[in-house]
Amino acid sequence: MFDNINPYLKTIIFLAFICIFPLLFKASYLSIFSFSFMEKGLIALLIGLPIYKVFEHKVPLEQKKKIDHYFSDNVVIFLLLFFTFLVNFTCLFEKWASGDITSHSFNTIAGILPFKDANGVASGAKDLVEFGNLNSATSRRPIAALCYSFLLSITNQNLFNTLMIVAVLVSSSIFFVGKALYHYFGVIAAVVGIIMLSYFYLPFNGTLLTEPIGLMYGNISMALFLIAFYEKKANLFLLGLFVLTIGISARAGAFFAVPAIILYATYHFRDKHFVNFKLGAISLVLVFIALNMAPLLLKVVGPQEGYVYQGNFSYKLYGMVVGGEEWDYILKKHPEISDLPMQERPDYIYSLTSQAFKANPFGIVKSIFKDIWFIITNPFAFLWNLKSQFLCNKYFFLVPAVFFFLQFYKFKLSEKSAISLFLLFGLLGVIASYPFVSGSGGYRVFAATIAINFSIIAIGASFMVSKIKEYVAEES
């Protein structure tokens, strides 16, 4: 059913859906749906779908043929699209209707107006629209403000419409990951991946923070990576790498994931040699270009003075050098920093960092080992922290994660194992990055790379269900 749809028609249907659904759903929200009702449906889906897949072999053949006929690949993909938008726009409209949802209320007033961090980004975007320049508040991470300024300009600075477009873009990126997971690992992986990514997005949904932009770029790169490593398409890998680097630039985070992924890619896409040196060189050039896009844009539309790009890293580095303190520790020890102009603070902090390092060279080593040990022994505190009552149970993550790593027992190289190896290298890069990004940002810093973690859980869940299905089939 619907198996022979023209690809161009699919694109038209997709574009029509993402334009029409938010408007229709907004008009009818609360009269026919609610967030609490949706969560109950998600619980039923997460329980019922695996049970059906486990006992699928017991369904009579004729009924199985009918189910397969009505739920062809195109139908399932459209249902995944509908499901993704339903979850994310339910979260958005619930926030607008109730004033807030679960957390991050400090970033909005009444669930709508930008406040604190979100107001800083929004003010920069607004200044760019009205005056042609970003302000100093957004100069540290200008890419998100540039994206929002474009959306504000096309919506005539209508905040509601801007936030809805952001939700459309992020929801579409989540769907792209779900679609790729469905093609290569089945519907279980797709549904689990979509739910987890949507719940990570939940507290940032309806805000003008940097996290939605970083998450969007990270999701797009993950979809490209899944296709690239499975189909062995180096050009898609390079595109995904470029997009991921922009995402990490937009929302600073696990930057060591980039070289880790490049390292595996040079092996996976090797030709006659052990590694593909040409691909590695091209990858480094693309990463260099992507990382320099923000500074270049600041030269064009940045403030004339009073800003330092990514200057907030100096605070974190000082905390690491003195043995693993929080990023704001230096402000407590050296309160005079608050009296300095913004552009002078990083250089002053770096000079204090140098003095602290000379006094205790092993402080940064202690900090790195302490943070890596913490993230290994407490992965749920940051890597997989979701603001949901039914997703907070750590065993929801632990069991599929164990099954994911069981894949490497009696390891055999295949297209799927190539994806698993890519995710393993990416995860190692995320863990290695943690000491440099940990602090008050919590799990927010993983926005651009969180798809790596959730893809591991999604694939592990699919592998777990398939093994249980095999066991049940053998026993029966």
N, C-alpha and C positions, 0 to 999 in steps of 0.2 A: 504493500500500500504506500503510495507516494514515493516509490523507489526511483522513478525516472524523472524527477523534477530537474529542470534546467538550472545550472549553477547561478545564472543571472537572476532567475526567478527567486531562488533561495536568498540571494542578496537583497532583492527588493522586499521580500517578505520580512527579512531581518530588520531592515531599515524602517519599514512601516511599523513593525511591532514596537521597536524601541522608541518611536515617536508617539504612537497612539496609546500604548499601555499606561504610561505614567499619568497621562491626562485623564483617561477613563477611570483608573484606579483611585486617583485623588478625589474625583467627584463622588465616588461611591464608598470611600473608606469609612469605617466604623459602622455604616449602615448594614454592611454585609460581612465585615471582616474585622479582626483585631489582632494585636500582637500575641496576646495570651492564647487565642484560638490557633494561631499559626504555630506556636511552640508545641502545642499538643499534637498538631499534625506532623511536625518534624520528628517528635519522639516516636509516633506510630510508624512513620516512614523508616526511621533508623532501625526499628525493631522488625517491622514486617517485611521489608525488602530483602534483608539477608536470610530470613526464615524461608521466604519463597524461593530464593536462589538455591538454598541448601536442599530443599525437598522438590526442586523443579523436576527431577527425573521421575517422580511419582505422579505427575500430572498426566492424564490420559493423552495419547498421541494426537488425537483429533483436536482436543482442546488446546494442546500445545501449539499446533499448527495455526489455529485461529488467533491465539495470543501473539505469535510471531508475525502473523499477517497484519494485524491491526497495530502492533507496536514495532514497525519497521525502524531502521536506523534514523530516517528523516523525521519520523514522528517522535522518537525518543529525544532526538536533538532539540526539536522544537519544545518538547515538554521540559527539558533541562533549561532552555532559555526562559520559558514562562516561570519556572520554579525559581530561578535566580533572581529575576526581577520582582517576583512576588515577595520573596524573603526580604530583599533589600529595601523595597519601597514600603513594605509594611513597617520596617524599622524607622524609616524616615518620617512617614506620616504619623506614626505613633509618637515620635519625639515632638513633632509639631502640635499634635493634639493634646499631649500630656504635659509638655514643657520640658521633659527630659527623659532619658532612658538609661538606666543602670549606672553610668559613670560619665566622667569628663564634663560635668555640668559647668565647670569653671571656664569652659571654652565657648559657652553660649549663654545668652540671657533668654529665659523662657524657651529654650530649645531652638531658637531661631537666630537672634542677633549675635554677631561675633563678639567674643570677649576674651581678654587676656591674650594667650598665644594666637588664637584665631583672629583676634582683632588686629594684631600686629601684621599678620599676613594680608588680611583684608585691606588694611589702611595702605599698605604698599601697592597692592593691586589697584586700589581706587586712585591713588596718586598718579600712577602710570597712565590711567585712563584720562584723568582730568588735567594733569600738568606735564605728562610726557616723561616723568622720571620716577623710579622707585625711591622709597625713603630708606633711611639707615636701618630701620627695624627689620626690613626684609632682605638686606644686602648679604646676610650670612648664608641664606639659602634662597636665591632669587627665582629659581625655576618655577616653583609652585606659584609664587606671586605673579609671574609672567603668564602662566596658564590661566589663573583666575582673572587676570586683567583682560585677557582675550574674551573670556566668557561674560564678564561684566559689560564689556563694550558691545557684544552682540545682543545682550538682553536689555540694553539701555539701563544698566545697573539695577535690574530687578533681582533682588536677593533670592526670592523664592524660585524663580526660573533658573537662576545660576546654580543653586543647590540641587535642583532637579536634574540639570544637565550633568553636573558632577556625578550624581548617583547613577545616571544612565551610563556614563563613561566607565565608572568603576565596576558597575554590574556587568557591563559588556566584557570587560577584561576578565572578571571572574568566570563568566560563561565560556570564554575562550579556553581557559585552563580546564574547566569541566568537560568541554567538548573533546579536547585532546586526551584527557584521562579516559573518557568513554571509549574513544577509538582504540586505544592501546591496552586498557586494563578493565574495561567493562563499566556497567552502570553503577555498581557499588562504589568504585573509586570516584566516579564523577559526582555522585550525590554527596559523599563524605567530603570531598574536596570543596565543592560549592558551599556546603553548610559551614565548614570551618572558616573559609575565606570570608564569607558573609558575616560571620560572628566576630571575626577580627575587625572587620570594617565597621561593625555596629556602633561603637562609641564615637567614631570619627564621621559617621554618616550624618550629613546635615551641618558639617563644620567646614570652615575654610582654613584648615590646618594643612601642614605639609604632608601628613600621612596619607590622605586619599590619593594625592598625585604620585607619591612614591609607591604606594600599593598598586595603582593602575599600571605604572611602567613595569613594576616587578612581575605582575600577572601576565602582561603581554609578553615579556621576555620568557617567562616559564612556558607559555604555550608554544613559542617559537623553539625553545630548547627541546621540548618533548618531541616535536616533529623532527627537528634537526638530528637528534641522536638516534631516534628510531629509524628514520628514513636515510640517515647518513648524508645529510645535506649541509655542507660546510657553509654555504652562503646564508642559510637561515640561522645557523649558529652565530655567525658574525653579526647579523642583524640583531639577534637576541642579546648578544653581549653588549652591543652599543646601547640598546634600550635599557638593559639592566643598569649599566653604568650611569646613564642619565637619571634613572630612578634613585640610585644611591646618592647622586649629587643633589637631587631634589629633596630627599629626606635622608640625611647622613645616617649611615648604619653599618651593616656588616660588610665593609669594603674588602676584606680578605677573601670573601667568597668569589670575587672576580678572578684573582690570580689562581685560586684553587680550581675553578672551572676551566680556565685556560689550560692549566697543566694537564687535566684529563683530556680535554679536547685535542691537544696536540698528539696524544697517544691514540685516541679513538679515530681521528681522521688521518692517521698516518698512511703513507704510501709505501715506498721501498725501504724507508728508514724506520728506526724504532719510534721516532716522533716526527711530527710534521713541523719543521722549523719555519717554513714559509707561513703557515697558518698562525703560528705563535707570534711571528713578527707583525703580521697584519692585525692580529688581535690587540697587541700592545699599542699600535698606532691608533686604532679605533678607540681604545680606552683613553688614550692621551687626548684625542679630539673631544670625546664626550666629557671628560673631566674639565676641559678648558672652555666648554661652551658657556657655563655660567659666568666665569670671570670675563669672557669676551662680551657677553651680553651686558654685564655691569659697566663695561667701558662705554657702551652705547646708551643704555637707559638707566644706569645707576646714579645714585646721588653724587653730587660734585665733591663732597667731603663728608667726613664723619662716619665712615664704615670700614669694616675689614671683613673680607670674604672668609667664611668658616672660622672666624676668630674664636668661637666658643670652644674649639678643641684645646686651646691653651689652658683653660680651666681644668679640663679633664686630665691633661697631661701632668699638671702639677699634682693633682690628687694621686696619680699613679706613682710619681717619683717619691712622694713622701710615705708610700707604703700601702696605698689602696684606699684613700679617703674619697668622699663624695666630691662631685665637681665644684660645689660651692664652698668647699673647705677653705680655699684660699681667701675668699671674701671674709670669712670669720677671723682668719689669722692676719690678714692684711686689709683691714677695712678701708684704707686709704685708696684702694683701687676704685671704689665707687665714686670717688671725687675726680677721677681722671676722665678726659674726653674718651668717647667710645673707641676712636681709632688708635689711641695710644695704649689702651689696656693690654692687648695681646703681647706687644713687645716687652712691656713691663713684666707681665706674668712669665714670659719665656725667660727673662733674665733671672727672676726669682726661682724658676724651675732649674735653671743651670746651677745656681748656687746650692739648691737642695740636692741635686744629683751629685755634686762634688762632695757634699757632706755625707751622703749615704748612697753610694752607687748601686747597692743591692735592693734599694727600696722598690724600684720599678719591677725587678725580677720577682720579688715577693708579691707585689700587686697582681702581676700577670698570672702567676701560679694560683693565687688565692681565688681570682675570678674564674679561671678555667675550671678549677676544682668545684667551685660553687655551681657553675652552669651544668657540669656533668652530673653532679649529685642532686641538683634541683632544677631540672630542665623545664618543669611546668611553671616555675615562677616568672619566666620571661619568654621562653621560646613558644610555648603553647598555651599562653594565658588567654582564655576567652571569657567574656563577660556574659556567662549563661549559667543558669542553675543546673541544667541537665547536661552541659558539656564540661562542667568544672571537675567532675570525677576524674582523677588522674589515670584510672584504669582504662578509661575510654581512649586515652592516648597510648598507654603503656603496652597493652596487648597487641594492637595493630603494629606498633613500632617493633616489638619483638618479632612478629611474623615477617616484617619487612627485612630484618637482618637475618632471619632464617633462610631467606632466599640465597644467601651467599654460602650456605652449607652445600657441599657437593656442587660447587658453582660451575655453571656452563655458560659460555658466552653466547649471547643472542641479542636480538634487537631490544627486548625488554630489559635484559641485564645491563645493556649499555645505558639505559635511562637510570637504572638503579645505581650504577657506578657514578654517573654524573651527579645524582642527588647526594650520594655519600660524600663525594669530594666537596660539593657545595655546602653540606652540613659541617664538614670539618672547617671550611673557611668561615662559616658563621660562628662556630665555637671559638676559633682563633681570634675573631674580631671582638668578641665580647669584652675583654678587659679594656678595650679602647673606646667602647661606646656605652658601657654600663653606667648606671647612675639614676637620676631622678626620672629620666625618660622611660625607664622600664621597658616593657615589651614594645613600646612605640618605635624604638630605634630599628626594629626588624621589619618595618613595613615593606621595604623594597625586596626583602629576601624571604618573607614569611611563607611564600608559596613553595619554597624548597622544603620546609618543615612539614607543611600540611600535605604536600604531595607524597612524602614518605608515609604519613599516616594513612592517606587514602589508598595508596598502592598496597600497604600492609594490610588494610582492612579487606581489600579485594583478594589478596593472597590467602588470608585467613579463612574467608568464606569458601574459597575454592578448595582448600585442604579439608575443611569440615565437610563439604559436599562430597569429596572423594571418600572420606571415612564413612559417612552415612550410606553412600552407595555400596561400598564394599560390605558393610555389616548387613545390609538388607538383601 
